[in-house]
Amino acid sequence: MSKKKKERPLLTDIEITGVAAEGNALARVDDMVVFIPFGAPGDVADVKIDRMKRNYAEGHIERLVKPSDLRVEPRCEHFTLCGGCRWQHLPYEFQLRCKQQQVQDAMTRIAKIPIPEITPILGSEQIWEYRNKMEYTFSNKMWLTYDQMRSGEEFPDRDAAGFHIPGAFDKVLDIHRCHLQDDLGNRLRLFIKDYGKRNGYTFYDLRAQHGLLRTLMIRIASTGEVMAVMVFGEDDREKIDALLSAVRDEFPQLTSLLYVINTKVNDTIADQEILTFSGRDYIEEEMEGLRFRIGPKSFYQTNSRQAHRLYSVARDFARLHGDELVYDLYTGTGTIACFLARGVKHVVGIEYVPEAVADARVNAEVNGLTNTEFYAGDMKNVLTDEFIAEHGRPDVMIVDPPRAGMHEDVVKVILNAAPERIVYVSCNPATQARDLALLHEKYDVEAIRPVDMFPHTQHVENVVALTLRK
């Protein structure tokens, strides 16, 4: 006999007092902290507890007794369902204050080193349709909302094109309109979905691992160039050609129409052959007259306009004079390296992904930059004392690691190299703060500025300037 699930309590008239990690709100009930998604400070709500831990609980709003004066009307009809924009109900200025505080908390509670006053966060000039890249999943198992399930209505057609539901890998929320990318992205996705349904195309079954329509990536550059990458789960060339021909004819503005036949278990296309159906196999971004080629596997900051402002902050923090040797660690496709190259003597970029390094070299060549060189490999294996002895001790280091931050071995080599200045760009202030504590052995923090790349989410980029202690 299965064990009966214990009924969780309902907490009534609970006042939500703040925001917390992962975009949640929080309330304090007696000695317990309760984390609540989609709440706003000042809300009074009945909260149903979903999970109990030793020191905290997680719950959801069962009934909003009194809405906070902070609340604004979310723009998206899918708010609270897709899990992407968890702060749409909060005013943008308040979102920025929360992100500023997030950085302040990380610096004081984790780094625990002397820091200057943090410069006010640089907000995004565009808070809707700011993403240059979106990825959608096709599924034959559309996720049904609680309202749909309670309605008693039957839903025989479960084909969907949208986003994965958090915590349910095989369920996809059917998206009517996403406000994070230019509406062309919505029109393109809906056209492919409708064409597939009209013509009997199978939508992917994420459990059984079969079906023709699998995923779609759309990139819309600030230059106006557009890339669509359609991924198919089966090799049916007749249906593939028919669909892609219809897409090409319906959307003549597509710069690049590519496709992949992916029959393996996972969705990643990093190890797959990309085939060109029409147009070029890349699009181009532009920044201060520099052109950056973006392929289907390339990394590029998702908010193009704000990326320019982020890199400008990094350049200002570097205080370049023109004769510096700069190391750009975790260089990706070389965007920061190329952005700085015109104002320094030489730039050395290091990146883990070989394809990204190939892109970086192309980007340097396209822009006529002859004072750059790029190396591929695991950072802790490439950036060694011997590498620095061979290529020269850097005057400035730019580091922009992934969310996990820097490996301790990398920090040690940086400390041994002792560049005069370090500019640390991070998408995770917590791991950045941890690394700053290690760098404090030789470095002082001179300046800090958060930059908001992702409005309506809890994510924030942070740029820190460090100087070698004399």
GUTI-176621 format. One line per field, with one value per residue (C-alpha): residue in three letters; chain; x, y, z. Coordinates in Angstrom, 2 decimals, decimal comma. Layout:
residues N
aa: [Ala; ...] $
ch: [A; ...] $
east: [X; ...] $
north: [Y; ...] $
up: [Z; ...] $
***
This chain:
residues 470
aa: [Met; Ser; Lys; Lys; Lys; Lys; Glu; Arg; Pro; Leu; Leu; Thr; Asp; Ile; Glu; Ile; Thr; Gly; Val; Ala; Ala; Glu; Gly; Asn; Ala; Leu; Ala; Arg; Val; Asp; Asp; Met; Val; Val; Phe; Ile; Pro; Phe; Gly; Ala; Pro; Gly; Asp; Val; Ala; Asp; Val; Lys; Ile; Asp; Arg; Met; Lys; Arg; Asn; Tyr; Ala; Glu; Gly; His; Ile; Glu; Arg; Leu; Val; Lys; Pro; Ser; Asp; Leu; Arg; Val; Glu; Pro; Arg; Cys; Glu; His; Phe; Thr; Leu; Cys; Gly; Gly; Cys; Arg; Trp; Gln; His; Leu; Pro; Tyr; Glu; Phe; Gln; Leu; Arg; Cys; Lys; Gln; Gln; Gln; Val; Gln; Asp; Ala; Met; Thr; Arg; Ile; Ala; Lys; Ile; Pro; Ile; Pro; Glu; Ile; Thr; Pro; Ile; Leu; Gly; Ser; Glu; Gln; Ile; Trp; Glu; Tyr; Arg; Asn; Lys; Met; Glu; Tyr; Thr; Phe; Ser; Asn; Lys; Met; Trp; Leu; Thr; Tyr; Asp; Gln; Met; Arg; Ser; Gly; Glu; Glu; Phe; Pro; Asp; Arg; Asp; Ala; Ala; Gly; Phe; His; Ile; Pro; Gly; Ala; Phe; Asp; Lys; Val; Leu; Asp; Ile; His; Arg; Cys; His; Leu; Gln; Asp; Asp; Leu; Gly; Asn; Arg; Leu; Arg; Leu; Phe; Ile; Lys; Asp; Tyr; Gly; Lys; Arg; Asn; Gly; Tyr; Thr; Phe; Tyr; Asp; Leu; Arg; Ala; Gln; His; Gly; Leu; Leu; Arg; Thr; Leu; Met; Ile; Arg; Ile; Ala; Ser; Thr; Gly; Glu; Val; Met; Ala; Val; Met; Val; Phe; Gly; Glu; Asp; Asp; Arg; Glu; Lys; Ile; Asp; Ala; Leu; Leu; Ser; Ala; Val; Arg; Asp; Glu; Phe; Pro; Gln; Leu; Thr; Ser; Leu; Leu; Tyr; Val; Ile; Asn; Thr; Lys; Val; Asn; Asp; Thr; Ile; Ala; Asp; Gln; Glu; Ile; Leu; Thr; Phe; Ser; Gly; Arg; Asp; Tyr; Ile; Glu; Glu; Glu; Met; Glu; Gly; Leu; Arg; Phe; Arg; Ile; Gly; Pro; Lys; Ser; Phe; Tyr; Gln; Thr; Asn; Ser; Arg; Gln; Ala; His; Arg; Leu; Tyr; Ser; Val; Ala; Arg; Asp; Phe; Ala; Arg; Leu; His; Gly; Asp; Glu; Leu; Val; Tyr; Asp; Leu; Tyr; Thr; Gly; Thr; Gly; Thr; Ile; Ala; Cys; Phe; Leu; Ala; Arg; Gly; Val; Lys; His; Val; Val; Gly; Ile; Glu; Tyr; Val; Pro; Glu; Ala; Val; Ala; Asp; Ala; Arg; Val; Asn; Ala; Glu; Val; Asn; Gly; Leu; Thr; Asn; Thr; Glu; Phe; Tyr; Ala; Gly; Asp; Met; Lys; Asn; Val; Leu; Thr; Asp; Glu; Phe; Ile; Ala; Glu; His; Gly; Arg; Pro; Asp; Val; Met; Ile; Val; Asp; Pro; Pro; Arg; Ala; Gly; Met; His; Glu; Asp; Val; Val; Lys; Val; Ile; Leu; Asn; Ala; Ala; Pro; Glu; Arg; Ile; Val; Tyr; Val; Ser; Cys; Asn; Pro; Ala; Thr; Gln; Ala; Arg; Asp; Leu; Ala; Leu; Leu; His; Glu; Lys; Tyr; Asp; Val; Glu; Ala; Ile; Arg; Pro; Val; Asp; Met; Phe; Pro; His; Thr; Gln; His; Val; Glu; Asn; Val; Val; Ala; Leu; Thr; Leu; Arg; Lys] $
ch: [A; A; A; A; A; A; A; A; A; A; A; A; A; A; A; A; A; A; A; A; A; A; A; A; A; A; A; A; A; A; A; A; A; A; A; A; A; A; A; A; A; A; A; A; A; A; A; A; A; A; A; A; A; A; A; A; A; A; A; A; A; A; A; A; A; A; A; A; A; A; A; A; A; A; A; A; A; A; A; A; A; A; A; A; A; A; A; A; A; A; A; A; A; A; A; A; A; A; A; A; A; A; A; A; A; A; A; A; A; A; A; A; A; A; A; A; A; A; A; A; A; A; A; A; A; A; A; A; A; A; A; A; A; A; A; A; A; A; A; A; A; A; A; A; A; A; A; A; A; A; A; A; A; A; A; A; A; A; A; A; A; A; A; A; A; A; A; A; A; A; A; A; A; A; A; A; A; A; A; A; A; A; A; A; A; A; A; A; A; A; A; A; A; A; A; A; A; A; A; A; A; A; A; A; A; A; A; A; A; A; A; A; A; A; A; A; A; A; A; A; A; A; A; A; A; A; A; A; A; A; A; A; A; A; A; A; A; A; A; A; A; A; A; A; A; A; A; A; A; A; A; A; A; A; A; A; A; A; A; A; A; A; A; A; A; A; A; A; A; A; A; A; A; A; A; A; A; A; A; A; A; A; A; A; A; A; A; A; A; A; A; A; A; A; A; A; A; A; A; A; A; A; A; A; A; A; A; A; A; A; A; A; A; A; A; A; A; A; A; A; A; A; A; A; A; A; A; A; A; A; A; A; A; A; A; A; A; A; A; A; A; A; A; A; A; A; A; A; A; A; A; A; A; A; A; A; A; A; A; A; A; A; A; A; A; A; A; A; A; A; A; A; A; A; A; A; A; A; A; A; A; A; A; A; A; A; A; A; A; A; A; A; A; A; A; A; A; A; A; A; A; A; A; A; A; A; A; A; A; A; A; A; A; A; A; A; A; A; A; A; A; A; A; A; A; A; A; A; A; A; A; A; A; A; A; A; A; A; A; A; A; A; A; A; A; A; A; A; A; A; A; A; A; A; A; A; A; A; A; A; A; A; A; A; A; A; A; A; A; A] $
east: [0,00; 1,36; 1,97; -0,58; 0,97; 0,99; -1,22; 0,84; -0,42; -2,11; -0,74; -3,32; -2,86; 0,91; 2,72; 5,45; 8,34; 11,15; 12,77; 15,17; 17,33; 16,08; 13,58; 11,35; 9,71; 9,97; 7,94; 8,83; 6,43; 7,51; 11,11; 10,70; 11,51; 9,08; 10,12; 7,23; 7,39; 5,57; 5,00; 5,70; 6,86; 3,73; 1,43; -0,82; -1,65; -2,77; 0,26; 0,11; 3,30; 4,69; 7,93; 9,25; 12,95; 14,70; 15,32; 12,90; 9,83; 8,69; 5,13; 2,86; 0,16; -3,21; -5,14; -3,98; -5,76; -4,33; -2,06; 1,05; 1,03; 4,21; 2,46; 2,08; 0,11; 2,28; 2,42; 2,63; -0,37; 1,96; 3,29; 3,65; 3,39; 6,54; 8,85; 11,02; 10,19; 9,56; 9,54; 7,09; 4,72; 7,35; 8,15; 11,42; 12,95; 12,25; 13,81; 16,97; 17,06; 16,76; 19,64; 21,79; 21,09; 21,91; 25,39; 25,80; 24,84; 27,27; 30,15; 29,52; 28,36; 30,57; 33,64; 33,95; 36,70; 36,89; 34,89; 34,12; 30,59; 28,90; 28,09; 24,36; 23,27; 23,15; 19,59; 18,57; 17,28; 14,99; 13,04; 10,88; 11,94; 15,57; 16,73; 18,59; 18,24; 15,30; 14,96; 11,66; 10,70; 8,06; 6,22; 3,20; 2,62; 1,36; 1,32; -2,21; -2,75; -4,66; -7,60; -7,64; -7,54; -10,29; -12,50; -13,36; -12,74; -10,89; -7,74; -7,11; -4,68; -1,67; 0,87; 2,78; 5,62; 7,04; 9,06; 9,73; 7,81; 10,22; 10,60; 8,86; 11,24; 8,58; 5,94; 6,01; 3,90; 2,39; 3,43; 1,14; 3,36; 6,69; 7,56; 11,30; 12,20; 11,02; 7,55; 9,05; 10,16; 6,56; 5,32; 8,04; 7,38; 3,61; 3,96; 6,09; 3,73; 0,62; 2,28; 3,23; -0,28; -1,94; 0,34; 0,39; 3,94; 4,66; 5,69; 8,51; 7,72; 10,26; 9,80; 9,63; 12,31; 10,67; 8,86; 9,83; 9,54; 11,97; 13,38; 13,74; 16,36; 15,78; 18,49; 17,62; 20,66; 20,68; 21,69; 18,31; 19,80; 17,82; 18,82; 16,45; 17,79; 15,16; 16,03; 14,32; 14,13; 13,82; 15,41; 12,40; 13,95; 10,73; 8,86; 11,93; 12,39; 8,68; 8,62; 11,83; 10,73; 7,49; 9,43; 11,81; 8,93; 6,89; 9,85; 12,07; 13,81; 15,64; 19,39; 20,18; 17,90; 19,67; 18,62; 19,84; 18,79; 19,25; 18,26; 20,24; 18,74; 19,63; 18,69; 22,12; 23,32; 26,91; 28,05; 25,72; 26,25; 24,51; 23,13; 22,37; 19,03; 19,17; 21,17; 24,43; 25,52; 25,99; 24,54; 26,42; 26,22; 27,75; 29,39; 31,22; 31,87; 33,14; 31,34; 30,92; 29,97; 27,46; 26,99; 24,38; 26,79; 28,32; 27,99; 27,06; 25,58; 21,82; 21,00; 22,88; 22,38; 23,15; 26,23; 27,78; 27,16; 28,56; 31,75; 32,04; 32,01; 34,71; 36,82; 36,43; 37,45; 40,55; 41,87; 43,75; 46,44; 47,28; 50,48; 49,09; 49,33; 45,83; 44,79; 41,11; 40,22; 37,07; 37,08; 34,24; 34,00; 36,42; 33,90; 35,62; 39,06; 38,15; 36,32; 39,54; 42,09; 41,98; 43,07; 45,93; 49,20; 48,18; 45,39; 45,71; 42,39; 41,84; 38,64; 37,58; 35,40; 37,46; 34,58; 34,37; 38,09; 37,68; 34,91; 37,15; 39,90; 37,40; 36,02; 39,51; 40,29; 36,97; 37,70; 41,31; 42,71; 46,25; 47,17; 45,11; 45,80; 43,51; 44,09; 41,69; 41,68; 40,66; 41,65; 43,51; 45,54; 46,28; 46,86; 49,99; 53,10; 54,87; 52,22; 52,71; 56,49; 56,12; 53,49; 54,43; 53,20; 49,89; 49,35; 45,59; 43,48; 39,82; 38,05; 34,49; 34,00; 30,84; 28,42; 30,62; 33,39; 37,12; 38,96; 41,34; 44,29; 43,39; 43,26; 46,73; 48,20; 46,60; 48,12; 51,53; 51,23; 50,27; 48,84; 48,49; 44,73; 42,01; 38,51; 36,20; 32,90; 30,45; 26,92; 26,92; 27,84; 28,03; 30,84; 32,46; 32,53; 34,13; 36,87; 37,42; 38,15; 40,92; 42,31; 42,38; 45,72; 47,27; 44,43; 42,14; 38,70; 38,66; 35,23; 32,02; 29,14; 26,19; 24,67; 21,18; 21,16; 17,89; 14,91; 12,06; 14,42; 16,55; 19,79; 22,40; 25,87; 28,49; 31,79; 34,58; 37,89; 40,86; 44,30; 47,53; 48,40; 51,77] $
north: [0,00; 3,41; 5,88; 8,69; 12,03; 14,32; 17,37; 20,55; 23,48; 26,60; 29,77; 32,55; 36,32; 36,11; 39,34; 39,06; 41,27; 40,95; 39,25; 36,32; 34,09; 32,58; 35,39; 34,30; 36,50; 35,72; 35,89; 35,17; 33,06; 32,66; 31,44; 30,08; 31,71; 30,86; 31,30; 32,15; 32,57; 35,46; 37,36; 41,05; 42,81; 44,19; 41,37; 39,80; 36,27; 32,80; 30,62; 26,87; 25,12; 22,78; 21,67; 21,77; 21,85; 22,16; 25,91; 27,08; 26,22; 26,68; 27,55; 29,24; 31,89; 30,18; 33,45; 37,04; 38,72; 42,20; 42,97; 45,03; 48,64; 47,71; 45,36; 46,17; 44,26; 41,60; 41,99; 38,28; 35,96; 33,10; 34,80; 32,36; 29,39; 29,33; 30,31; 32,60; 36,16; 35,85; 39,62; 40,90; 41,91; 44,23; 47,75; 47,87; 50,45; 48,12; 45,20; 47,27; 48,06; 44,34; 43,51; 46,26; 44,78; 41,29; 42,49; 44,38; 41,27; 39,05; 41,46; 41,92; 38,42; 36,26; 38,28; 39,97; 42,27; 46,07; 47,40; 50,89; 52,21; 50,30; 52,44; 52,46; 49,62; 50,31; 49,48; 48,19; 50,84; 48,24; 46,04; 44,18; 42,39; 42,68; 39,09; 38,27; 34,50; 32,27; 28,48; 26,63; 22,97; 21,09; 18,42; 16,16; 16,50; 20,04; 20,95; 21,56; 24,35; 23,68; 25,66; 23,48; 20,28; 21,47; 22,51; 18,90; 19,69; 17,11; 18,10; 15,45; 17,74; 18,15; 19,35; 22,39; 24,73; 26,59; 26,26; 23,40; 23,59; 23,84; 20,41; 18,51; 17,68; 16,01; 18,78; 21,90; 25,01; 26,11; 29,73; 32,13; 35,18; 35,78; 39,44; 38,92; 38,86; 40,82; 39,61; 38,11; 35,25; 34,56; 34,68; 32,29; 29,77; 29,84; 29,44; 26,30; 24,91; 25,54; 24,17; 21,01; 20,49; 21,15; 18,70; 15,86; 16,33; 14,53; 16,63; 15,24; 12,79; 13,62; 10,28; 7,93; 9,95; 10,15; 12,70; 14,99; 18,55; 18,81; 22,29; 25,73; 28,41; 31,98; 34,65; 38,25; 40,52; 44,24; 44,64; 43,22; 39,96; 36,85; 33,19; 30,25; 26,80; 24,04; 20,76; 17,57; 14,34; 12,14; 12,07; 12,58; 14,67; 15,16; 16,67; 18,61; 20,20; 21,04; 22,77; 24,71; 25,81; 27,13; 28,98; 30,52; 31,69; 33,08; 34,87; 36,31; 38,47; 35,40; 35,87; 32,30; 29,24; 26,21; 22,76; 19,81; 16,17; 15,15; 11,57; 11,26; 11,42; 14,99; 18,26; 19,86; 20,59; 21,38; 17,99; 17,95; 18,83; 22,08; 22,10; 25,25; 25,31; 28,90; 32,07; 32,27; 29,99; 32,99; 36,38; 39,47; 41,71; 45,18; 47,12; 50,43; 49,59; 46,10; 43,18; 39,89; 36,73; 34,65; 31,03; 28,58; 27,34; 30,73; 32,37; 36,03; 38,11; 37,65; 41,35; 42,96; 46,62; 46,09; 44,02; 47,17; 49,01; 46,09; 45,99; 49,77; 49,54; 46,84; 49,03; 52,05; 49,94; 48,68; 52,27; 51,50; 53,82; 52,02; 50,13; 47,28; 43,53; 42,28; 38,72; 37,98; 34,85; 32,91; 34,95; 33,06; 34,26; 37,08; 39,91; 41,62; 40,88; 42,51; 45,34; 46,24; 45,39; 48,74; 50,51; 48,27; 46,78; 43,10; 40,81; 37,13; 35,28; 31,88; 29,83; 26,25; 25,68; 25,15; 26,27; 29,55; 30,11; 29,52; 32,15; 34,54; 34,24; 34,88; 37,92; 39,36; 38,76; 40,22; 43,41; 43,66; 43,15; 41,80; 42,25; 39,35; 35,66; 32,98; 29,64; 26,78; 24,56; 24,21; 27,44; 25,79; 23,75; 26,54; 29,48; 28,26; 30,02; 28,60; 30,07; 33,50; 33,21; 32,47; 35,09; 37,83; 39,08; 40,88; 44,46; 43,91; 40,78; 40,60; 37,58; 36,62; 33,06; 30,93; 30,95; 28,60; 31,21; 30,51; 27,34; 27,83; 26,87; 29,72; 32,16; 31,01; 31,62; 35,07; 35,87; 34,67; 36,69; 39,77; 42,03; 45,65; 45,55; 42,90; 43,49; 40,70; 40,40; 37,94; 36,65; 35,30; 37,79; 34,98; 33,03; 36,32; 37,37; 34,04; 34,61; 38,21; 36,93; 34,74; 37,56; 39,84; 38,24; 40,76; 42,91; 45,65; 46,24; 49,69; 49,88; 47,86; 48,34; 45,98; 45,88; 44,55; 42,30; 40,49; 42,66; 40,86; 38,15; 37,97; 37,65; 40,41; 40,93; 42,60; 44,25; 44,69; 46,51; 45,32; 46,91; 45,27; 46,27; 48,05] $
up: [0,00; -0,95; 1,82; 1,97; 1,18; 4,19; 3,78; 3,91; 5,95; 4,61; 6,20; 6,20; 6,04; 5,60; 4,74; 2,13; 3,17; 0,64; -2,34; -2,21; -4,37; -7,63; -8,09; -5,22; -2,62; 1,09; 4,24; 7,86; 9,86; 13,49; 13,19; 9,68; 6,34; 3,53; -0,09; -2,43; -6,22; -7,91; -4,68; -4,13; -0,95; 0,69; -0,47; 2,15; 1,04; 2,02; 1,31; 0,75; 1,88; -0,80; 0,83; 4,38; 5,21; 8,54; 8,36; 5,69; 3,65; 0,05; -0,84; -3,33; -3,14; -2,81; -2,47; -2,69; 0,22; -0,35; -3,30; -2,71; -3,90; -5,78; -8,18; -11,86; -14,49; -16,16; -19,93; -20,74; -20,73; -19,77; -16,63; -13,69; -16,07; -18,21; -15,35; -17,47; -16,39; -12,68; -12,00; -14,60; -11,78; -10,28; -11,60; -13,51; -11,18; -8,25; -10,15; -10,54; -6,81; -6,04; -8,39; -6,89; -3,45; -4,71; -5,67; -2,39; -0,40; -2,32; -1,77; 1,94; 2,94; 0,71; -0,33; 3,10; 1,84; 1,72; -1,21; -2,50; -2,84; -5,63; -8,67; -9,47; -11,73; -15,44; -16,47; -19,87; -22,24; -23,80; -21,36; -23,91; -27,10; -26,04; -26,58; -29,77; -29,26; -28,32; -28,33; -28,51; -28,17; -30,15; -28,18; -28,49; -24,73; -24,23; -20,55; -19,29; -16,78; -13,57; -14,98; -18,10; -16,05; -13,70; -16,61; -17,46; -21,13; -23,20; -25,10; -27,76; -29,63; -27,34; -29,94; -28,66; -29,51; -26,55; -23,37; -20,99; -17,74; -14,77; -13,19; -16,01; -18,84; -20,99; -20,74; -22,89; -22,40; -25,71; -26,20; -28,05; -27,70; -26,01; -25,40; -25,01; -28,70; -31,73; -32,75; -35,91; -33,66; -32,63; -36,22; -37,35; -34,55; -35,05; -38,82; -38,39; -35,77; -37,90; -41,05; -39,19; -37,83; -41,19; -42,98; -40,47; -39,18; -35,92; -32,92; -30,80; -28,00; -25,30; -23,50; -26,47; -28,33; -31,74; -33,88; -36,76; -35,33; -32,42; -31,62; -33,16; -32,50; -33,69; -33,64; -34,53; -34,57; -33,85; -37,52; -38,56; -39,81; -38,86; -38,42; -37,95; -37,07; -37,32; -35,62; -36,81; -34,80; -37,88; -41,34; -43,62; -46,39; -48,36; -45,40; -44,26; -47,70; -47,94; -44,54; -45,06; -48,54; -47,03; -44,32; -46,87; -49,05; -46,13; -44,50; -47,25; -44,61; -43,26; -43,68; -42,67; -42,76; -41,32; -40,16; -38,15; -38,09; -34,47; -33,64; -30,41; -26,92; -25,88; -27,57; -27,80; -31,33; -30,30; -31,65; -34,67; -38,33; -39,26; -42,80; -44,78; -46,60; -47,83; -47,24; -45,31; -42,47; -40,16; -39,29; -38,18; -35,14; -35,04; -32,22; -32,68; -36,33; -35,54; -37,19; -35,35; -37,20; -35,26; -36,27; -34,96; -32,26; -31,39; -28,00; -28,05; -25,24; -25,50; -25,11; -28,02; -27,11; -23,45; -24,35; -25,82; -22,56; -20,53; -22,59; -22,37; -18,57; -18,75; -21,05; -18,77; -15,77; -17,64; -17,96; -21,17; -22,55; -25,79; -25,04; -22,90; -23,31; -22,41; -21,59; -22,21; -20,26; -21,22; -24,43; -26,14; -29,75; -28,99; -28,65; -25,72; -27,16; -30,48; -28,72; -26,85; -29,53; -31,35; -28,18; -26,95; -28,14; -28,13; -26,89; -26,00; -25,72; -24,12; -24,40; -23,65; -26,75; -29,96; -32,23; -30,31; -30,77; -34,50; -34,49; -32,53; -35,12; -37,93; -36,09; -35,68; -39,37; -40,58; -38,63; -39,78; -36,28; -36,49; -32,83; -31,44; -30,89; -29,48; -27,79; -27,08; -24,01; -20,40; -18,69; -15,83; -18,32; -20,81; -18,47; -16,73; -15,53; -18,59; -20,93; -19,38; -19,60; -23,32; -24,21; -21,79; -18,45; -19,02; -17,96; -17,82; -17,49; -18,46; -16,95; -17,86; -16,56; -16,61; -13,65; -11,64; -11,53; -11,78; -10,83; -7,90; -10,12; -12,48; -9,57; -8,47; -11,93; -12,05; -8,66; -9,89; -13,12; -11,09; -13,83; -12,79; -13,31; -13,48; -14,79; -13,64; -15,52; -13,98; -14,48; -10,92; -8,17; -5,58; -7,28; -8,29; -4,63; -3,68; -6,28; -5,17; -1,66; -3,14; -5,29; -2,23; -1,36; -3,80; -5,13; -3,92; -5,38; -6,95; -8,60; -8,94; -11,34; -11,94; -15,42; -16,11; -19,17; -18,44; -17,42; -15,60; -14,32; -11,18; -13,18; -13,10; -14,56; -12,44; -13,39; -10,84; -11,29; -9,21; -8,83; -7,74; -4,20; -4,03] $
***
